[in-house]
């Protein structure tokens, strides 16, 4: 018996070491929370898909902030829209039964996301309207199981994603709710009381983590309340120390007034954030294909959608500066990804099939963009000692000068991804001139942003 117990003890100790159980204990303060290393998978992934879906998808007019603009700010376009299309006395809650999701197929969504080349998705589980996309115990009759689809939409997405090993699960959750009486009471008390977070927000967060085990938690909407009101550091200490996803989970920086771009796992700083240079901490650029809204808009004109060329350029610049790009779509109330969103997603995937080596598993290089030649951005693969120069425009004169790399004539080789080796010659006073092949449109390796891979250069 003693021998068996001894072997069991050795086995348990070795197992703990192998799986990393012997870990740092994080304290509920920002100094300790911010010291946690970011799990490697997130930096390697580079590209994710944001999904804004909820009751706001029913009116699908103006913005996902429809309720706020209509009832709180009483903006004229929203008031006029409701007066013209809905009977007197119609409330925002009356939209809920129309949130039907009858065409929603999580497997179909997952196939589209996988085709986009994205490595993670972030699903809105609750926006500022307070409606939960799962049957939350803390949101009675204002969730997708009790009303509308009468389905656990989060569970369906989770199940479909877990069937695809290339995609990781992220969940978005709003800390506050515009019109929740408990939050309004706390706000009136200048957040000296915390009825809302203790009875609503925190129970929901624990529920999401324990039930769905996401690898990314995207927090949002602090309602101008400080992190102490939300007990953000207490929750994050539990998340990093004791939760079932403690080793892999990634979080952002929206954990209370003043925490954005200051505390958390990685920085988002602002919607559509693009610093244009390398930051000291990992960051994420959140952009929506629809330039004016994160939720679906039925009346959006074509000019309001970013082109694939613009999306590729944003991804290139973001990754060159050390960030990830989270690209947003807004599904319809009945659960469809509209053709224009699907087209953009699939075209991003087509581009990444050719140029993915310059994006995935790369790091920022010593130069982010070329100091002389415009629209050239660099990334680096340390494991291969490869430098990638991504050209946002194809030169008209058949060549491009790269001023940043240091080259050696007998050692440096240059390849156009999707095509093959290309010739080059030294440039003065430094760098190299790459002689690009003369290709017809059908021979081009891709339609947007072309990548030169340099080996044997520094």
N, C-alpha and C positions, 0 to 999 in steps of 0.2 A: 504494500500500500504506500509506504514511504517513497519507494522508487517511482511509482506511478505519479504520486503527487509532485515529486521533484521534477519529473519530465514534463508534467502539465505546467508547472510554474515556468520552466525554461521556455516552453512553447508559447505561453501567454506573453512573456517578456519579449521574445523574438518577434512575435506577431505584432505587438504594440510598436516596436521599433520599425518594422517593415512598413506598417500602414501610417506611421507618423503620429501615433497617439501621444507620444512624448513630445508635447508641443508647449509653446509659450502660453501663459495664462494672461488674457487681456483684461485690463481693468476698465470700469465704466467711466473713463474720461478720455478726452480727445487725444491727448498725448499718447496714451497707450493704444487706442483704437487706430490712430493714424500710422502707428509703427508696424501694423500688420502688412507683410508682403502681399502684393497682389498675385493671386493665383495665375500661373503662367498661361493657362489656356486662353485667358481673355486677351492678353497682349498679342498672342499668336493668331487669334481669330480675325481681327481687323474689321470685319464687316458683319453687321447684324440687321435684322428687320424689326421695326417698331410697328405695332398694330393698335390703332385707336378705334375701338368698337364699343358701342354702348347705346343708351337710350337716345343720345344726340344723333345717332345714325338714322333715326326715324324721320325727324323733320329734315335732316340732311341739308340744312340751309345756313349759310354764313360761317359757322364755326362750331367746334365741339363745345364751346362756351355758350351755346345757344340759350340755355336756361338763364344764365347770369345776365346776358345782354338783353334778353327779353323782359325778365321780371325785375331785376335789380337796377340795371342802368336804363331800362326802357328805351333802348336805341330804336329810332324810327323804322329802319328797315325790318327789324324783327317784329315790332308791334304791328306794322302794316301787313307783314306776311301772315301773322296769326289772324288778324281781323279779316283778311281776304279769304283765307283758306279753312278756317276752323270756326265752329259756333261759339257764341258768347259763353263764358264760364268754363271753357276748355282749359285744363291745367296741364302742367308738364307731366304729371303722373299719368295722365290719360294717354300719353304716348307709349307707355310701357306695354300694354297688350298688343300694340302694333310692332313691337320689336320681336319678330317672329322667328327669324333664323331658319326658315324652312328649307333653304338651299345650302345651308352650311354643311360642309363636308370637311372635317379636320384632316383627313388623309389627302384630299385634293389640295388643300392649303399647303400641307407639308411638302407635297411633291413640287409645288410651285416655288416654295421657299428654298428647297434643296437645289432646284434648277437655277436659282438666282446666284448661287455661289456663296450665300450667307452662311455663317457658322453658328449664329445664335439668333433667337427671336425674343422679343419682349412684348408680351400680350398685356393689354390693359385689363386688369381684373376689377378695378374700381377707379373711376375718374372723380372729379370734384362734385359730380351730381350725387354721389353716394350709392349708386346702383351697383351691386356686386354681381359679377359674371359667374359666380358659383353660389350654391345655396348656403350662404353664410348664416351661421347661428345668430349673428349680431346685426343682421339686416333683414328683419322679418318683413315679408311681403314687398320687399324692394330689392329683389334679386332674381336671377334668371331661372331659378328653379320654381319659385312661388308664382311668378307672373311672366308673361311673354313667352319665350321659347319653352319654358318648363323643362329645361335641361341644364346640366352642369357643363357650361361651355368651356370652362377652364380645364376640367377633367378630360374632355374630348380632345382638346389641343395637346394636353400633356401626354395622353395615351398615344396619339399619332406621332408626336415628336420622339417619344421613347422608342418608337419603331424605326427611327432613322438615326444611326450612330454619328452622322456628320453634323447634327444640329443640337445645340444646347438650349435649355429652357430658361427664359427670363420672364419675370412677372413684374408689371408696373402696378403701383398702388399709391393712391393719393392719401396723404396724411389727413387732410381736412375735408370738410363737406360744406358747400356754400350755405345751405339753408337748414342744416341740422340744428335743432333747438339747443342741444347740449353744447355744441360748439359756439353758437351765438351767445349762450349764457356765459361760457368761459371767456369769450372775447369781451363781453360787457364788463367782466370782472378783471380785465386787463391780464388775463391768463394767470391770476393768482389761485384759481381753482382749476382742476383738471378732470372734470367729469367726463368730457368727451374722449380723451385718449385712453383713459382707464377702462371705459365701458365699450368703446367702439374700435378706435384705431389699433391699439396694441393687441387686443384679442384677435382682430382680423389678421394682423401680421403674423402672430404665432400660428394661427390656423393655416395660413397660406404656406408657411415654411414646413410645418409638420405634416400637412396633408399632401402637398405637391412636390416638396423638396426641389425648388428651383436652384439653378446654379448662378443666377443673377437676380438681384432684387433692386428694382428701379423705383426709388422713392421720389415723391413729388408733392408740391402743394403744401407749404408749411402754414399758410393762412396768416403770415406775419407773426407767428408764435415762435418763441425761442426753443432751442433743442431741449432745454430742461423741462419745458411743458410736455414735450412728446416723450420724455425719458429715452431719447435717441441713443445715448451712449450705453444706457443699461440694456436696451434691446440688442444693440450691436455686440456688446460683450457676450450676451447669451448666444447670439448668432455665431460668433467666432469661436466660442469656447465649447458650447454644449449642444448646439443644434445638429441635426443629422447631415447638414451640408457644410459643417464648419471648415472643412479642408478645401472645398472647391468654390464656395459661394463668393460672388463679387457684388459689391455695392457701389452706389454713386455718392454724390455729395449733397443731396437735397434732404437734410435731416433737421431743419429748423432755420429760423431767420438768422442770417449771417453765416451759415455753414457752407453755402454754395461757393464752389471754387476755393474753399479753405480747408474743409474736413471731409473725411470719407474715403472710400476705396479708390475711386478715380473721379476726375473733375468733369462736369458738364458745363459749368459757368453760365451759359445762356443758351436759349434755343438758337439753333443754326449757328453755333459758335465756331469760329474759324480764326485762330490766332495768327496763322501765317508763319509761325516759327516754332521751334522746339520748346516745350515746357519742361519744368523740372519734375512734374508728376504726370502720370498717365491720364489721358483725357479722351473725351468722346464728343464727336460732332453729331448732333441730332438734327436731321433735316427731313422735311416732308416733301414728297414728290409734288403735292399740291402746295404751291408757294403761299397760299393764303389760309390754309386750314390743315389741321391734323386729322379731323374726322371727314367722312365722305360728304361731298357736296354735289347734289344733283345738277345744279345749274353752273358748275364750274366750266369756263371756256377752255379750249385747248391751250391758249396762251398762258394760263395759270399753272400749267404742269411743266416741271423741269424736264428738259430733254435728256436722253440717255447720255449725250455728249457732256452735258453739264453735270450729271450725276457721276460719271466716270472721272471727270476733272476734279470734282470735290473729293472723291475717294482717294485719288492720287495725291492731292495736296495734303489731305488729312493724314494718310499713312506716312508720307514723307516727313511730316512734322511730329510723328510719334503718337498719333491718335487712332481711334477706331471711328468708323462711320456707322451710325444707326439710322437707317433709311426708312421713313414712315409711309405706310399705306392706310387707307380708311375703308374697310369693307362696308357693304350696304346693310340695311336693317334686316334683309332676308338672308344674309350670310354669303354674299358673293364678293369675290375680288374682281372688280371691274376690268374689262379688257385693257384699258390704258395702263393700269397698275401692273397687270400681269405681263404686258409687253415690256414695260421698263424692267421688271424683275428678271425676266428671261434674257433680255439683252445684256443686263449686267452679268448674268451667268455666262453668256457667250464671250464677253470680253475677258472675264476671269479665267475661262478655260485656256485662253492663249497667254494671258499676262499674270496669272495667279502667282507664279514664282516671285514676282516683284512685289507682291502684296502680303501673302500669308507667310508667317514665320520669319518676317524681316524685322529689322530695327532701323531707326533713323541713322543716317550716315553723318559724317562730320559736316557736310554741306547739305542743306535741305533742297535748295533749288540753285540753278546755275547762275553765277554772278553776272554773266554777260548775255548768254543766249536765253531769250525769254521762253516761258512755258516748258521748261525742262525741270523735272523734279527727280530726286534721288532716293533710293532705299538701299539697304545693305543686308546681305546674308552672311553673318560671321562664320557659320559652320562651313560654308563653301568659299568664303573670301570672295564673294561675288558682289559687284556693284551694279545696280540697275538704274538706268537713266530713262525716265518715261517722258516721251515727247507728246505734248498735248496737241501740237500741230505738225503736219507733215511738211518738211521744207520744199519749197518750189524749185530750188536750185540743185536738188539731188544730193545734198550733203548737209551735215550739221556739225558744228564745233562744240565740243564739251570741254569747258575750261577748267573744271574742278579736278578730274582724275589725274593722277601721276602715273604715266605709262612707261613701259619698257618695250622697245621695238620687237625683241625676240621672245618676250614672255606674254605680252598682252594679246588676248583674243577677244573679238567682239562678235556677238550674235544678235540678230534681230529675232525676238521670240516669235514663234509661229512660222518662221521662214528658214533661218539657218545662218551660217557664218557670213559676215560682210567684211569688206576691206576697210582699212583705216590708214591714216598717215599722221605723223606728229604735227601739232599746230604750234605756232609761235604766238606769244612767248612760252605758253605751256598748254597742256591738254592734248586733245586729238581731234582730227577731222574724220568723221565717219562718212564713208561713201555709201549712200543708200542705194539699193537696187531699183531699177526702173520697173515698176510693177503696174499692171492694169488694175482697175478697181476690183475685179473678181479675183486677182492674185494677192491682194493685200491680206495680211494675216488677220486683221480686224478692221472695224470701221472707225474706231475712236481710240486715240492715245496709244502710241506704239512704243515698245520697250526694247532698249538695247541692254544686253547683258555683257558686262565686262569682267573677264577673269584675268588674273595676273596684273591687275592695276591696284593702286592704293589711293 
